[in-house]
Amino acid sequence: MNNLEDWKLHYLEYCKIQRNLADLTLKAYQRDLDLFISFHKKNHNNTMVNEITDRHISDFLIDQFSNNISAKSLARYRSSINNLFNYILNNKGIESNPVELVNTPKIRNKLPEVLDVDTLNRLLDIPLESDIAIRDKSIIELFYSSGLRLSELSNIKWHEIDFQQSLVTVLGKGNKQRVVPVGNKALDALKEWMPLSKIWDTDRSGYVFISNRGSQLKQRSIQARIKHWAMHMGLWERVYPHLLRHSFASHVLESSGNLRAVQEMLGHADISTTQIYTHLNFQHLAKVYDKTHPRAKKKR
């Protein structure tokens, strides 16, 4: 087998079955690889893997760069292509990986946004004047209480919440299961929502968060409801599910200083992913220092 298209299909099958990657991750890999293969086919009129060099891969990345593609996206393209060629190399399809000779622009690490505690308290002070408000308050409380991803929260079922132990079991990236603590405020909000959820769940699906049409509440709807309440409660900030996850991580780390615990609760495979929150804490400490230390204050 020498055709890149065939290798791509084998590689994606391997990622699905052997590596157990999520569907969204597989689709992202496929988009990146299809983009490269289409470019290479158009410009070189063949897709023989043993004829592809580092120059061909550089040409593709340069072309993307000329179309104002960000450094982060370019690095992702390179990573996707590199993973494919490593797979081909490991399966004796080529003698060396040409991607190893290709560099991409350096990515400037952008610190995640977070909400401060006072802003979150304002957001969570939702008036419970309707069934939807009761549901939405439980959604936001659980996001902030447990630092869940949007997909994780959307797919939770009632049997996965342990009210006695104050825990929730979620299925994260790569179909990895983890158990996360749930705070008392979130548990109280869930208990208030539970009887309504059971009534709304006409399909008897068991999902925690149900739409008023009786089906599982979709991710886009959850995003829209959070945006609605941020505006309704008079917040100027752009509020979205991952912002609540960032805020959870930053606040827990700020209080505990336990990076490993935060890593486990977030479900990060690599602690370096979690370490970005330490930079936020240093940033916070620097601001406090600048405001309070006599020797730090600038003369006006």
Secondary structure as UniProt FT lines:
FT   HELIX           4..17
FT   HELIX           23..44
FT   HELIX           49..51
FT   HELIX           54..66
FT   TURN            67..68
FT   HELIX           71..90
FT   TURN            91..92
FT   HELIX           98..101
FT   HELIX           117..124
FT   HELIX           131..146
FT   HELIX           150..154
FT   HELIX           158..160
FT   STRAND          161..162
FT   TURN            163..166
FT   STRAND          167..171
FT   HELIX           173..175
FT   STRAND          177..181
FT   HELIX           184..200
FT   TURN            202..203
FT   TURN            212..213
FT   HELIX           219..232
FT   TURN            233..234
FT   HELIX           241..256
FT   HELIX           259..266
FT   HELIX           271..274
FT   HELIX           276..292
FT   TURN            294..296
//
